[in-house]
Amino acid sequence: MSTAEKFRSISPAEFFYRNKEIAGFANPARALYQSVRELVENALDATDSHGILPEISISIDRDPNKTYVYRITVKDNGIGVPENYVPDAFGRVLFSSKYVLRQTRGLFGLGAKMVILYGQITVGEPAEIVSATINSKKIYKYKIMIDIKENKPIVLEKSWWPNKTSWHGTIVKVAIEGDWGKARQKVLEYVKRTAIVTPYANIVFRTPDGEIKIYQRVVDKLPPPPRETKPHPHGIDLEMLKAMISETKTQTLLDFLSEEFQGVGRVLAERFITKNNFDPNANPKTLSKDDLEKLVRALKEFNEFRKPRSDHLSPIGSDLIKIGLSSILKPEFVDAITRKPIVYEGHSMIVEVGIAYGGAIEPVEEPLLLRFANKIPLLYDEKSDVAWKVVSENIDWGYYDIVFPAPIAILVHVCGTKIPYKGVGKESIAEVPILENEIEEGVRHVARSLKLYLARKQKEEEAARKAITLIKYIPEIASALVVFAKSNPEPVNVETLESKLFELVKNRFRDSLKNISSPRDVVLSVE
Ligand SMILES: Nc1ncnc2c1ncn2[C@@H]1O[C@H](COP(=O)(O)OP(=O)(O)OP(=O)(O)O)[C@@H](O)[C@H]1O
């Protein structure tokens, strides 16, 4: 019996090759959904996060000869990928331009590589990437595979041609093993929900069945693009502090604190240093391990720093949420709220909630919850998401006069530089109390607004019913009155009396009778 274990390390590419499920590539159906998602999210990050109105086209083609082989192509008009970065961006796991404090859909430096890796192990074709940055004189095309053992790109082909039309953007084409039949509903729903929160985008989606879904831009206004921000002292840990110190150009602790953090400034830095007996002129690079530990603790505990800023975030905005919900769901009532920023582990976070009711929305047994994080629709693991807990457990819908089945949809969007996702597949958000409370407040706000609307509507309907009952009798009363009025010196006819009586009722119930111009309309419609 051997007791000797064999030790070795594996590359990040090999780790995710072995553990595809963690990243959302558990089976062909899920992989197809996840691939579309990762590529579309990159396309949107490359456009709206940079102030560009997105033009996104997605197509999935079924291989005519091999069942279960699909070619996914996603094209955008974004900022493109610089020529020298294309191989690593698409061929080196954990390589990203998004490892900064900025609100983007991408976060891990994994998505596109997982799609390519999955395609490589299931179909074996290289991925094709065509890209041009803004003002680039050339359009580049690469064919790339990933060296899994070494975690590095293998460039199989590189070519370029002149960029005669000043095009910029990226086209990614990957062949993967998928299962459209099983993935169909989720992929369609994903694209639809993406369109709800990007009413400023043109999105065209061609499915393997040849169906073409077009989500046309309904508004030219983009949310303010996210901006990179500095860390807040309450959000750092020892490793982060060490990394910041190794990169800083500042020479003294005072400069380091006031220049590298948000919410600090010179005066507050001085006060912090004095209170905690640090040397303001010490070079941060020479601080001992004990000093660094003490510094991290003190930074976290000092409560005079300004609150983390939120102006670098990019919420969708209540107007765009209402526009998005209206244009896609076609409800009779819609409302939305963007809540004030909250702070989670030194990062600001904004919660937005929308509500849509009636119209073309089908009645459902439970609230239809549309979850989004940093503008990404979250479709899986609904029941383990904090927003689900709020709408299904914390809110008593009866209080808002909603009785299920009801035609109601609730949208919850959480944005921030740090989202407490439950996994790298980014499908659900953890039950962080401050976030739960914020979502609940938001849902209550829009639910109150719906309750008011429903009460108003009910009042109007009752008034209309009353008025219609009265109007029904007008022709009869008018005929009777004509008989009594025979002796009147001025001749009175039935029509004059009818219209006088009608005016009386109409003045009393003005709003409820907008569509009725004569008592005869009511009699006819009642009969
Ligand atoms: N369509 C695109 N346009 C411009 N840049 C892109 C595009 N797709 C990918 N990139 C670049 O490639 C990098 C790697 O993308 P990838 O999807 O692997 O990870 P990510 O988006 O950074 O993070 P995540 O894994 O959370 O999605 C991105 O950070 C971005 O810089």
The ligand as a Gaussian input file, in Angstrom:
#p B3LYP/6-31G(d) Opt

LIG

0 1
 N      -16.851000      42.273000     -26.814000
 C      -15.784000      42.770000     -26.187000
 N      -15.407000      44.059000     -26.406000
 C      -14.334000      44.591000     -25.779000
 N      -13.570000      43.914000     -24.888000
 C      -13.893000      42.634000     -24.643000
 C      -14.998000      41.993000     -25.273000
 N      -15.050000      40.719000     -24.824000
 C      -14.026000      40.578000     -23.950000
 N      -13.319000      41.714000     -23.841000
 C      -12.111000      41.957000     -23.012000
 O      -11.643000      40.703000     -22.590000
 C      -11.550000      40.652000     -21.164000
 C      -11.846000      39.268000     -20.685000
 O      -13.231000      38.939000     -20.872000
 P      -13.889000      37.776000     -20.015000
 O      -15.274000      37.580000     -20.457000
 O      -13.008000      36.586000     -20.062000
 O      -13.831000      38.301000     -18.516000
 P      -14.510000      39.581000     -17.852000
 O      -15.591000      40.095000     -18.717000
 O      -13.399000      40.548000     -17.542000
 O      -15.056000      38.993000     -16.485000
 P      -16.202000      37.868000     -16.239000
 O      -15.523000      36.571000     -16.194000
 O      -16.770000      38.245000     -14.917000
 O      -17.167000      37.993000     -17.377000
 C      -12.526000      41.687000     -20.682000
 O      -12.166000      42.158000     -19.396000
 C      -12.432000      42.753000     -21.762000
 O      -11.337000      43.594000     -21.513000

